[in-house]
Amino acid sequence: MKINEVGRISVYRAYQQQTEQRTGSAAGKRRQDEVAISAEAMELLKARRSADDPQCMKRIEQLKAEVAAGTYHVPDHLLVEKLLPFLR
């Protein structure tokens, strides 16, 4: 019964040598990681921070209560203004 094939080991060694060569040539050129935050993400962060405002939290709780009670009403003209661009 043959457990290990010689061909498999040589393929692994060839792969390992390739990766060692790549890392060896890149050792002189150290790359640094960069993080870029998009404008949309910055707006979301600002909105999140403004949501911590007590007045904003009070308004949010009021809206939640109105929706839960079924008394929240949106004026028809506001709905039409928002839907018209999608229907055209």
HUTA-V559535 format. One line per field, one symbol per residue. ss: DSSP state (H for helix, E for strand, C for the rest). phi: phi as a letter, one per 30 degrees, with the letter a starting at -180 (. if undefined). psi: psi as a letter, one per 30 degrees, with the letter a starting at -180 (. if undefined). A space follows every 10 residues. Layout:
ss: ???
phi: ???
psi: ???
//
This chain:
ss: CCCCCHHHHH HHHHHHHHHH HHHHHCCCCC CCCCCCCCHH HHHHHHHHHH CCCHHHHHHH HHHHHHHHHC CCCCCHHHHH HHHHHHHC
phi: .ccccddddd dddddddddd ddddddddcd ccdbbbcddd dddddddddd dddedddddd dddddddddi cdbcdedddd dddedddd
psi: kjekkeeeee eeeeeeeeee eeeeffefjk kkkkkkklee eeeeeeeeef ffkeeeeeee eeeeeeeefg gkkkkefeee eefeeff.
//
